[in-house]
Amino acid sequence: MSDVAVDPAPRLARIFLTEEAIYGLILVSGMLVITGAADATSVVALVTVAVTVIVFFAAHVYAGALARLAADKRRWSVRTSLRSAAFEASGMLLASVAPLAILTVGATRVLDDGTAIWTALIVNTILLGVLGWIAVARWSPRWYVRVGGALVTAAFGGALILLKSLVSH
């Protein structure tokens, strides 16, 4: 066994800088809009978001495994195709951690329900912007291109915030 520590940051970056992570943040934001529009409590929003993310993750893993097997059944076993698809889709789970943590704080009544839901939605939008910045930074050194990438990516969360404000009033 080696005494060399393995840095988890590159692995987390590979998981978090995926379309699945961005999709996961948008999915969670949509669920926050829906539960917030129904004047749901933080507990209801927490359960709804958690169950939705788990179902979409499972569906994504299943679809990915099937696609791998259909593409080249000699290259993939069921186990390796499931494992590969789960790793690829894990960004969806990772992306839900922050909003679920915020909703948990709301469920424990440290934050009121509305504040918890709005905070989770705003944090998701900020995370989308950060992911957009980092992703674009990998292929462009220009700051204005990075800002553009951050703004476009965050705009998905911004659109859902706008929708939430419209359905809340």
C-alpha positions in Angstrom: 0.0 0.0 0.0 1.3 3.4 -0.9 1.6 6.3 1.5 1.0 8.8 -1.2 -2.2 10.7 -0.8 -4.5 10.8 -3.8 -5.9 14.3 -4.5 -9.7 13.9 -4.9 -10.0 17.3 -6.7 -9.4 16.1 -10.2 -11.9 13.3 -9.8 -14.5 15.7 -8.4 -13.8 18.1 -11.2 -14.4 15.3 -13.8 -17.7 14.5 -12.1 -18.9 18.1 -11.5 -17.9 19.5 -14.9 -20.3 17.3 -16.9 -23.5 17.8 -18.7 -25.1 15.6 -16.0 -24.1 18.0 -13.3 -25.4 21.0 -15.2 -28.6 19.2 -16.0 -28.9 18.1 -12.3 -28.7 21.7 -11.2 -31.3 22.7 -13.7 -33.5 19.8 -12.7 -33.3 20.6 -9.0 -34.0 24.3 -9.8 -37.1 23.3 -11.7 -38.3 21.1 -8.8 -37.7 24.0 -6.4 -39.9 26.2 -8.6 -42.6 23.6 -8.6 -42.6 23.0 -4.9 -42.2 26.7 -4.1 -45.2 27.5 -6.3 -47.2 25.0 -4.3 -46.2 26.8 -1.1 -44.6 23.5 0.0 -42.5 23.3 3.2 -38.8 22.7 3.1 -39.4 19.1 4.1 -41.7 18.5 1.1 -39.2 20.3 -1.2 -36.4 18.2 0.3 -38.2 14.9 -0.3 -39.5 15.9 -3.7 -36.0 17.0 -4.9 -34.2 14.0 -3.4 -36.6 11.5 -4.9 -36.7 13.2 -8.3 -32.9 13.4 -8.5 -32.6 9.7 -7.5 -35.2 8.6 -10.1 -33.5 10.7 -12.9 -30.1 9.4 -11.8 -31.3 5.8 -12.0 -33.0 6.4 -15.3 -29.8 8.0 -16.7 -27.7 5.1 -15.5 -30.1 2.6 -17.0 -30.2 4.4 -20.3 -26.5 4.8 -20.4 -25.9 1.2 -19.7 -28.3 0.1 -22.4 -26.7 2.4 -24.9 -23.3 1.0 -24.1 -24.5 -2.5 -24.5 -26.4 -1.8 -27.7 -23.3 0.0 -29.2 -20.8 -2.8 -28.6 -22.0 -5.7 -26.6 -18.6 -7.4 -26.9 -16.8 -4.5 -25.2 -19.2 -4.0 -22.3 -20.6 -6.4 -19.7 -23.7 -5.5 -17.8 -21.6 -4.7 -14.7 -19.1 -2.5 -16.5 -21.7 -0.7 -18.5 -23.7 0.0 -15.3 -20.5 1.1 -13.5 -19.4 3.4 -16.3 -22.9 4.9 -16.7 -23.2 5.5 -12.9 -19.8 7.3 -12.9 -20.8 9.4 -15.8 -24.2 10.3 -14.2 -22.8 10.9 -10.7 -22.5 14.6 -11.5 -26.3 14.8 -11.2 -26.0 13.5 -7.6 -23.1 15.7 -6.7 -24.9 18.8 -8.1 -27.9 18.1 -5.7 -25.8 18.1 -2.5 -25.8 21.9 -1.9 -29.5 22.5 -2.5 -30.4 19.4 -0.5 -28.2 20.7 2.4 -29.9 24.1 2.2 -33.4 22.4 2.2 -32.3 20.3 5.2 -31.4 23.5 7.1 -34.9 24.7 6.2 -36.5 21.4 7.3 -34.8 21.8 10.7 -36.3 25.3 11.0 -33.0 27.2 11.1 -34.3 28.9 7.9 -38.0 29.5 7.2 -39.4 27.5 4.3 -39.5 30.2 1.7 -36.0 31.4 2.5 -34.6 27.9 2.2 -36.2 27.3 -1.2 -35.1 30.7 -2.5 -31.6 30.3 -1.1 -31.3 26.8 -2.8 -32.5 28.3 -6.1 -30.0 31.2 -5.9 -27.1 28.9 -4.9 -28.0 26.7 -7.9 -27.8 29.7 -10.2 -24.4 30.7 -8.8 -23.2 27.1 -9.2 -24.3 27.1 -12.8 -22.4 30.3 -13.4 -19.3 28.9 -11.8 -19.5 25.7 -13.8 -20.0 27.8 -17.0 -16.9 29.9 -16.1 -14.7 26.8 -15.4 -15.9 24.9 -18.4 -15.2 27.8 -20.8 -11.9 28.5 -19.0 -10.7 25.0 -20.1 -10.8 26.1 -23.8 -10.5 29.8 -23.8 -8.0 32.1 -21.9 -10.1 35.2 -22.6 -11.9 36.6 -19.6 -14.8 38.0 -21.6 -15.5 34.5 -23.2 -15.4 33.0 -19.7 -17.8 35.6 -18.4 -20.1 34.9 -21.4 -20.0 31.2 -20.6 -20.8 31.9 -17.0 -23.7 34.2 -17.8 -25.2 31.8 -20.4 -25.0 28.9 -18.0 -26.3 30.9 -15.1 -29.2 32.1 -17.3 -30.8 28.7 -17.0 -31.1 29.2 -13.3 -32.0 32.9 -13.8 -34.9 31.8 -16.0 -36.1 29.5 -13.3 -35.8 32.2 -10.7 -37.9 34.5 -13.0 -40.5 31.7 -13.3 -40.5 31.2 -9.6 -41.1 34.9 -9.0 -43.9 34.9 -11.5 -45.7 31.9 -10.1 -45.2 33.1 -6.5 -47.1 36.3 -7.1 
